[in-house]
Every structure is written in C-alpha cells, then in structure tokens.
Amino acid sequence: MLKNMAARLIALALGFVVMVAILPGVHRTSAGGIFWSALVYMVINATAGRILKFVTAPLALLTLGLSILAINLGVLAITVMIVDNLEIDGFWTWVWAAVILSAVSFIANYVLRRDR
C-alpha cells in the first residue's frame, strides 16, 4: 500500500512538472514546491475528491465525465490556495492543468491496478 502511494505521489509530481513546463500560465517558485503541491493534491483528491466523485456519480454518467473534470479542477484550486509556491493564471490554463493532472492520475491508477 505504501509503495502504491509513493508511486502515485511520484506520478503526480511528474504531472505537476509537465504542467509547469507545458502551460505558460503556470508558475512555481521552488522545485520542492512541486513535490509539496503533488502531496497536497493527492491528499485532497483522496479525501474530498473521492467523496465528491461518489456523490456526483449519476451526474458523471449524464455529462460523460465532464463533472469529474470539474471536481479535479476544484481540487486543483484548493491545492493552489493552500500551497504558496504555485500560481495559475487564466481560465483555460486552469482547465488544461486539470486535464493534465486527470490524465496523469488515470494512467497511474491504470498502471498500479494492472500490477496488482
């Protein structure tokens, strides 16, 4: 279990690195801040994100998963509010950042579940 959590954390940290490298509206202040941001995102997503995804499951079926993207966007917004060293400018930058982190989370979940 601890190995899976560490692998997810590393995958999310790489997702944050890709997000900072690709998106021009995302700024960071330190390299350690990327790891801290990934850790905070992982904890919020594991608690509040899972609860919201469970509650809005029927809505996710109706919207073909767009509500999940909105939840991930909210989790990212809470993470940016908590962490001092990450800034995101512009609506579409927020959306693309959420898409990148959602894709990284999906791939990490798929790979880790396949290994079990």
BAVEXGU-610878 format. One record per residue (C-alpha): residue in one letter; z negated, x, y negated. Coordinates in Angstrom, 1 decimal. Layout:
residu->a c3->Z c1->X c2->Y
...
//
This chain:
residu->m c3->0.0 c1->0.0 c2->0.0
residu->l c3->-0.9 c1->2.8 c2->-2.4
residu->k c3->2.3 c1->4.6 c2->-1.5
residu->n c3->4.3 c1->1.4 c2->-2.4
residu->m c3->2.5 c1->1.0 c2->-5.7
residu->a c3->3.2 c1->4.7 c2->-6.6
residu->a c3->6.9 c1->4.3 c2->-5.6
residu->r c3->7.2 c1->1.1 c2->-7.8
residu->l c3->5.5 c1->2.9 c2->-10.7
residu->i c3->7.9 c1->5.9 c2->-10.4
residu->a c3->10.9 c1->3.4 c2->-10.3
residu->l c3->9.7 c1->1.6 c2->-13.3
residu->a c3->9.1 c1->4.9 c2->-15.2
residu->l c3->12.7 c1->5.8 c2->-14.4
residu->g c3->13.8 c1->2.4 c2->-15.6
residu->f c3->12.0 c1->3.0 c2->-18.9
residu->v c3->13.7 c1->6.4 c2->-19.2
residu->v c3->17.1 c1->4.8 c2->-18.6
residu->m c3->16.3 c1->2.1 c2->-21.1
residu->v c3->15.3 c1->4.6 c2->-23.8
residu->a c3->18.4 c1->6.8 c2->-23.0
residu->i c3->20.9 c1->3.9 c2->-23.0
residu->l c3->19.8 c1->1.5 c2->-25.6
residu->p c3->19.9 c1->2.7 c2->-29.2
residu->g c3->17.2 c1->0.3 c2->-30.4
residu->v c3->14.5 c1->1.6 c2->-28.1
residu->h c3->12.3 c1->4.4 c2->-29.4
residu->r c3->9.5 c1->6.3 c2->-27.8
residu->t c3->7.0 c1->8.7 c2->-29.3
residu->s c3->6.0 c1->10.8 c2->-26.2
residu->a c3->7.0 c1->11.5 c2->-22.7
residu->g c3->3.6 c1->10.4 c2->-21.4
residu->g c3->4.2 c1->7.2 c2->-23.2
residu->i c3->7.0 c1->6.3 c2->-20.8
residu->f c3->4.6 c1->6.6 c2->-17.8
residu->w c3->1.9 c1->4.6 c2->-19.7
residu->s c3->4.4 c1->1.9 c2->-20.6
residu->a c3->5.5 c1->1.6 c2->-17.0
residu->l c3->2.0 c1->1.4 c2->-15.8
residu->v c3->1.1 c1->-1.4 c2->-18.3
residu->y c3->4.3 c1->-3.2 c2->-17.5
residu->m c3->3.6 c1->-3.0 c2->-13.8
residu->v c3->0.0 c1->-4.4 c2->-14.1
residu->i c3->1.1 c1->-7.3 c2->-16.4
residu->n c3->4.0 c1->-8.1 c2->-14.2
residu->a c3->1.8 c1->-8.1 c2->-11.1
residu->t c3->-0.7 c1->-10.4 c2->-12.6
residu->a c3->0.6 c1->-12.8 c2->-15.3
residu->g c3->4.2 c1->-12.3 c2->-14.4
residu->r c3->3.7 c1->-13.4 c2->-10.8
residu->i c3->1.7 c1->-16.5 c2->-11.9
residu->l c3->4.4 c1->-17.5 c2->-14.4
residu->k c3->7.2 c1->-16.9 c2->-11.8
residu->f c3->5.3 c1->-19.1 c2->-9.3
residu->v c3->4.7 c1->-21.9 c2->-11.8
residu->t c3->8.3 c1->-21.9 c2->-13.1
residu->a c3->10.0 c1->-21.6 c2->-9.7
residu->p c3->11.7 c1->-25.0 c2->-9.9
residu->l c3->12.9 c1->-24.1 c2->-13.4
residu->a c3->14.3 c1->-20.8 c2->-12.0
residu->l c3->16.3 c1->-22.8 c2->-9.4
residu->l c3->17.7 c1->-25.1 c2->-12.2
residu->t c3->18.6 c1->-22.2 c2->-14.5
residu->l c3->19.9 c1->-19.9 c2->-11.8
residu->g c3->17.3 c1->-17.3 c2->-12.5
residu->l c3->17.5 c1->-17.1 c2->-16.3
residu->s c3->13.9 c1->-18.3 c2->-16.6
residu->i c3->12.9 c1->-15.2 c2->-14.6
residu->l c3->14.7 c1->-13.0 c2->-17.2
residu->a c3->12.8 c1->-14.9 c2->-19.9
residu->i c3->9.5 c1->-14.2 c2->-18.1
residu->n c3->10.4 c1->-10.5 c2->-17.8
residu->l c3->11.2 c1->-10.4 c2->-21.5
residu->g c3->7.8 c1->-11.9 c2->-22.2
residu->v c3->6.1 c1->-9.3 c2->-20.0
residu->l c3->8.1 c1->-6.6 c2->-21.8
residu->a c3->7.0 c1->-8.0 c2->-25.2
residu->i c3->3.3 c1->-8.0 c2->-24.2
residu->t c3->3.7 c1->-4.4 c2->-22.9
residu->v c3->5.2 c1->-3.3 c2->-26.3
residu->m c3->2.4 c1->-5.0 c2->-28.1
residu->i c3->-0.2 c1->-3.1 c2->-26.0
residu->v c3->1.4 c1->0.3 c2->-25.9
residu->d c3->1.6 c1->2.2 c2->-29.2
residu->n c3->4.4 c1->4.6 c2->-28.3
residu->l c3->7.3 c1->2.2 c2->-27.5
residu->e c3->9.3 c1->0.3 c2->-30.1
residu->i c3->12.3 c1->-2.1 c2->-29.5
residu->d c3->14.5 c1->-3.2 c2->-32.4
residu->g c3->16.8 c1->-6.2 c2->-32.3
residu->f c3->17.1 c1->-9.3 c2->-30.1
residu->w c3->19.9 c1->-8.1 c2->-27.9
residu->t c3->18.2 c1->-4.8 c2->-27.4
residu->w c3->15.2 c1->-6.8 c2->-26.1
residu->v c3->17.4 c1->-8.8 c2->-23.8
residu->w c3->19.2 c1->-5.7 c2->-22.4
residu->a c3->15.9 c1->-3.9 c2->-22.0
residu->a c3->14.6 c1->-6.8 c2->-19.9
residu->v c3->17.8 c1->-6.8 c2->-17.8
residu->i c3->17.5 c1->-3.1 c2->-17.1
residu->l c3->13.8 c1->-3.4 c2->-16.1
residu->s c3->14.6 c1->-6.6 c2->-14.0
residu->a c3->17.3 c1->-4.7 c2->-12.2
residu->v c3->15.1 c1->-1.7 c2->-11.5
residu->s c3->12.3 c1->-4.0 c2->-10.2
residu->f c3->14.7 c1->-5.8 c2->-8.0
residu->i c3->16.1 c1->-2.7 c2->-6.5
residu->a c3->12.7 c1->-1.1 c2->-6.0
residu->n c3->11.4 c1->-4.3 c2->-4.3
residu->y c3->14.5 c1->-4.4 c2->-2.0
residu->v c3->14.2 c1->-0.7 c2->-1.0
residu->l c3->10.5 c1->-0.9 c2->-0.4
residu->r c3->10.7 c1->-4.1 c2->1.6
residu->r c3->13.5 c1->-2.7 c2->3.7
residu->d c3->11.4 c1->0.4 c2->4.6
residu->r c3->8.6 c1->-1.7 c2->5.9
//
